């Protein structure tokens, strides 16, 4: 590439980066872990990359009761001084349940930070279908804080047990490998 072409390319990049505003990452749902076996617990977190003047929020969470059982909710990292009130999950048809979660603070509004708003714990049911299930967060109508409909996916996997003869074979192979490595070092 010629020196003049390099300068023009860098100038164009500088112009575009100055002309295009950088918007914060929108809301996201983070499941920890991202997949799980039947009978295990996980946490679904509603994350806001740019909390703006948050004093109160009314959040609606929709999930499939064929996959998950609700365990509880806690305030997130961005709402640590807030009070949280979570109702009981209510049926909205079929196996879908909705949970209303309210956050509020008597103190100053939270502004200009990134963090989780609410952490919700679930148990993957022992008879849950294998595959993906979606959890959807959004704000209730007339909520003080606008949260667009945002979803996260949890993958239910089959537990894989290693039969006893196979695990003994694996231990034996590991011992042989360690012995071979030790012998080479001498």
C-alpha positions as a Markdown table, in Angstrom:
| # | Residue | x | y | z |
|---|---|---|---|---|
| 1 | Unk | 0.0 | 0.0 | 0.0 |
| 2 | Unk | 1.3 | 3.4 | -0.9 |
| 3 | Unk | 2.0 | 6.0 | 1.9 |
| 4 | Unk | -0.6 | 8.3 | 0.5 |
| 5 | Unk | -3.3 | 5.6 | 0.5 |
| 6 | Unk | -2.5 | 4.7 | 4.1 |
| 7 | Unk | -2.9 | 8.3 | 5.1 |
| 8 | Unk | -6.2 | 8.6 | 3.3 |
| 9 | Unk | -7.5 | 5.3 | 4.8 |
| 10 | Unk | -6.5 | 6.5 | 8.3 |
| 11 | Unk | -8.1 | 9.9 | 7.7 |
| 12 | Unk | -11.4 | 8.2 | 6.6 |
| 13 | Unk | -11.4 | 6.0 | 9.7 |
| 14 | Unk | -10.8 | 9.0 | 12.0 |
| 15 | Unk | -13.6 | 11.0 | 10.2 |
| 16 | Unk | -16.1 | 8.1 | 10.5 |
| 17 | Unk | -15.3 | 7.4 | 14.1 |
| 18 | Unk | -15.9 | 11.1 | 15.0 |
| 19 | Unk | -19.1 | 11.3 | 12.9 |
| 20 | Unk | -20.7 | 8.1 | 14.1 |
| 21 | Unk | -21.8 | 8.4 | 17.8 |
| 22 | Unk | -20.9 | 5.5 | 20.1 |
| 23 | Unk | -24.1 | 4.1 | 21.6 |
| 24 | Unk | -24.0 | 2.0 | 24.7 |
| 25 | Unk | -24.7 | -1.7 | 24.5 |
| 26 | Unk | -28.4 | -2.2 | 25.1 |
| 27 | Unk | -30.0 | -4.4 | 27.7 |
| 28 | Unk | -29.0 | -8.0 | 27.8 |
| 29 | Unk | -29.9 | -11.2 | 29.6 |
| 30 | Unk | -27.0 | -13.2 | 30.9 |
| 31 | Unk | -27.6 | -16.8 | 32.1 |
| 32 | Unk | -24.9 | -18.3 | 34.4 |
| 33 | Unk | -24.1 | -21.0 | 33.3 |
| 34 | Unk | -25.3 | -20.7 | 29.7 |
| 35 | Unk | -26.4 | -24.4 | 29.7 |
| 36 | Unk | -27.2 | -26.8 | 32.4 |
| 37 | Unk | -28.2 | -30.3 | 33.2 |
| 38 | Unk | -31.6 | -31.4 | 34.6 |
| 39 | Unk | -31.8 | -30.8 | 38.3 |
| 40 | Unk | -29.3 | -28.0 | 38.4 |
| 41 | Unk | -29.8 | -24.3 | 39.4 |
| 42 | Unk | -28.8 | -21.3 | 37.3 |
| 43 | Unk | -29.1 | -17.5 | 37.5 |
| 44 | Unk | -30.6 | -15.3 | 34.9 |
| 45 | Unk | -29.4 | -11.7 | 35.1 |
| 46 | Unk | -30.9 | -8.6 | 33.5 |
| 47 | Unk | -28.0 | -6.4 | 32.6 |
| 48 | Unk | -28.1 | -2.7 | 31.7 |
| 49 | Unk | -25.0 | -1.2 | 30.1 |
| 50 | Unk | -26.1 | 2.4 | 30.8 |
| 51 | Unk | -28.3 | 2.9 | 33.8 |
| 52 | Unk | -29.9 | 6.3 | 33.6 |
| 53 | Unk | -31.8 | 7.9 | 36.5 |
| 54 | Unk | -33.1 | 4.7 | 37.9 |
| 55 | Unk | -35.3 | 5.2 | 41.0 |
| 56 | Unk | -37.9 | 2.4 | 40.5 |
| 57 | Unk | -38.7 | -0.3 | 37.9 |
| 58 | Unk | -41.5 | -2.7 | 37.4 |
| 59 | Unk | -40.2 | -5.7 | 35.5 |
| 60 | Unk | -42.1 | -8.6 | 33.9 |
| 61 | Unk | -40.3 | -11.9 | 33.4 |
| 62 | Unk | -41.8 | -14.6 | 31.2 |
| 63 | Unk | -40.5 | -18.2 | 31.3 |
| 64 | Unk | -41.6 | -21.8 | 30.5 |
| 65 | Unk | -42.6 | -23.8 | 33.6 |
| 66 | Unk | -42.0 | -27.1 | 31.7 |
| 67 | Unk | -38.3 | -26.2 | 31.8 |
| 68 | Unk | -37.8 | -24.2 | 35.0 |
| 69 | Unk | -38.9 | -23.8 | 38.5 |
| 70 | Unk | -38.6 | -20.3 | 40.1 |
| 71 | Unk | -36.3 | -20.2 | 43.2 |
| 72 | Unk | -36.0 | -16.5 | 44.0 |
| 73 | Unk | -34.9 | -13.0 | 43.0 |
| 74 | Unk | -32.2 | -10.6 | 44.4 |
| 75 | Unk | -31.2 | -7.1 | 43.6 |
| 76 | Unk | -28.3 | -6.8 | 41.1 |
| 77 | Unk | -25.0 | -5.0 | 41.2 |
| 78 | Unk | -26.5 | -1.7 | 39.9 |
| 79 | Unk | -29.4 | -1.8 | 42.4 |
| 80 | Unk | -27.7 | -3.0 | 45.6 |
| 81 | Unk | -29.4 | -0.4 | 47.8 |
| 82 | Unk | -32.8 | -1.0 | 46.3 |
| 83 | Unk | -35.7 | -2.9 | 47.9 |
| 84 | Unk | -37.1 | -5.8 | 45.8 |
| 85 | Unk | -40.6 | -7.2 | 45.8 |
| 86 | Unk | -41.3 | -10.3 | 43.6 |
| 87 | Unk | -44.7 | -11.8 | 43.4 |
| 88 | Unk | -45.6 | -15.4 | 42.6 |
| 89 | Unk | -45.3 | -16.6 | 39.0 |
| 90 | Unk | -48.8 | -16.5 | 37.3 |
| 91 | Unk | -49.9 | -18.6 | 34.4 |
| 92 | Unk | -50.4 | -16.8 | 31.1 |
| 93 | Unk | -51.5 | -19.8 | 29.1 |
| 94 | Unk | -50.0 | -23.2 | 28.4 |
| 95 | Unk | -46.8 | -23.7 | 30.4 |
| 96 | Unk | -45.8 | -20.1 | 30.3 |
| 97 | Unk | -45.5 | -18.2 | 33.6 |
| 98 | Unk | -45.0 | -14.5 | 34.3 |
| 99 | Unk | -43.3 | -13.0 | 37.3 |
| 100 | Unk | -43.6 | -9.4 | 38.3 |
| 101 | Unk | -40.6 | -7.9 | 40.0 |
| 102 | Unk | -40.6 | -4.4 | 41.5 |
| 103 | Unk | -37.4 | -2.4 | 42.4 |
| 104 | Unk | -37.4 | 0.9 | 44.3 |
| 105 | Unk | -35.1 | 3.1 | 46.3 |
| 106 | Unk | -35.8 | 5.7 | 48.9 |
| 107 | Unk | -32.3 | 7.2 | 48.2 |
| 108 | Unk | -30.8 | 8.9 | 45.2 |
| 109 | Unk | -31.4 | 7.7 | 41.7 |
| 110 | Unk | -28.7 | 5.4 | 40.2 |
| 111 | Unk | -27.2 | 7.1 | 37.1 |
| 112 | Unk | -24.3 | 6.6 | 34.8 |
| 113 | Unk | -23.2 | 3.0 | 35.7 |
| 114 | Unk | -23.4 | -0.4 | 34.1 |
| 115 | Unk | -24.6 | -3.4 | 36.0 |
| 116 | Unk | -27.3 | -6.0 | 36.6 |
| 117 | Unk | -30.7 | -4.8 | 37.7 |
| 118 | Unk | -32.0 | -8.1 | 39.0 |
| 119 | Unk | -30.7 | -11.6 | 39.5 |
| 120 | Unk | -33.3 | -14.4 | 39.2 |
| 121 | Unk | -32.6 | -18.0 | 40.3 |
| 122 | Unk | -34.2 | -21.0 | 38.6 |
| 123 | Unk | -34.0 | -24.8 | 39.0 |
| 124 | Unk | -34.0 | -26.8 | 35.8 |
| 125 | Unk | -36.7 | -29.4 | 36.3 |
| 126 | Unk | -35.8 | -33.1 | 36.4 |
| 127 | Unk | -38.2 | -33.8 | 33.6 |
| 128 | Unk | -37.4 | -30.7 | 31.5 |
| 129 | Unk | -37.3 | -31.2 | 27.8 |
| 130 | Unk | -33.8 | -31.2 | 26.3 |
| 131 | Unk | -33.0 | -28.1 | 24.2 |
| 132 | Unk | -33.3 | -24.3 | 24.4 |
| 133 | Unk | -35.8 | -22.3 | 26.3 |
| 134 | Unk | -36.2 | -18.5 | 26.3 |
| 135 | Unk | -36.5 | -16.2 | 29.2 |
| 136 | Unk | -38.0 | -12.8 | 28.4 |
| 137 | Unk | -37.6 | -9.6 | 30.5 |
| 138 | Unk | -39.4 | -6.3 | 29.8 |
| 139 | Unk | -40.8 | -3.4 | 31.8 |
| 140 | Unk | -44.5 | -3.3 | 32.7 |
| 141 | Unk | -46.6 | -0.6 | 31.1 |
| 142 | Unk | -46.3 | 2.7 | 32.9 |
| 143 | Unk | -43.1 | 1.6 | 34.7 |
| 144 | Unk | -40.8 | 4.4 | 35.8 |
| 145 | Unk | -37.9 | 2.8 | 33.9 |
| 146 | Unk | -38.2 | 1.6 | 30.3 |
| 147 | Unk | -36.8 | -1.8 | 29.6 |
| 148 | Unk | -37.4 | -3.1 | 26.1 |
| 149 | Unk | -38.4 | -6.7 | 25.5 |
| 150 | Unk | -35.1 | -8.6 | 25.8 |
| 151 | Unk | -34.6 | -12.3 | 25.9 |
| 152 | Unk | -31.9 | -14.8 | 26.9 |
| 153 | Unk | -31.6 | -18.5 | 26.1 |
| 154 | Unk | -30.9 | -21.4 | 28.4 |
| 155 | Unk | -29.9 | -24.8 | 27.0 |
| 156 | Unk | -31.0 | -27.9 | 28.9 |
| 157 | Unk | -28.6 | -30.7 | 28.4 |
| 158 | Unk | -28.6 | -34.4 | 29.3 |
| 159 | Unk | -26.4 | -35.5 | 32.2 |
| 160 | Unk | -23.7 | -37.8 | 31.1 |
| 161 | Unk | -22.6 | -40.4 | 33.6 |
| 162 | Unk | -19.3 | -42.1 | 33.0 |
| 163 | Unk | -19.7 | -45.9 | 33.7 |
| 164 | Unk | -17.4 | -47.3 | 36.4 |
| 165 | Unk | -15.3 | -49.5 | 34.0 |
| 166 | Unk | -14.6 | -46.6 | 31.8 |
| 167 | Unk | -13.6 | -44.3 | 34.7 |
| 168 | Unk | -11.2 | -47.0 | 35.9 |
| 169 | Unk | -9.7 | -47.3 | 32.4 |
| 170 | Unk | -9.2 | -43.5 | 32.3 |
| 171 | Unk | -7.4 | -43.5 | 35.7 |
| 172 | Unk | -5.2 | -46.3 | 34.5 |
| 173 | Unk | -4.3 | -44.5 | 31.3 |
| 174 | Unk | -3.5 | -41.3 | 33.2 |
| 175 | Unk | -1.2 | -43.2 | 35.6 |
| 176 | Unk | 0.6 | -44.8 | 32.6 |
| 177 | Unk | 1.0 | -41.3 | 31.0 |
| 178 | Unk | 2.4 | -39.8 | 34.2 |
| 179 | Unk | 4.8 | -42.7 | 34.5 |
| 180 | Unk | 6.0 | -42.2 | 30.9 |
| 181 | Unk | 6.5 | -38.5 | 31.4 |
| 182 | Unk | 8.4 | -39.0 | 34.6 |
| 183 | Unk | 10.6 | -41.6 | 33.0 |
| 184 | Unk | 11.5 | -39.3 | 30.2 |
| 185 | Unk | 12.6 | -36.6 | 32.6 |
| 186 | Unk | 15.1 | -38.8 | 34.3 |
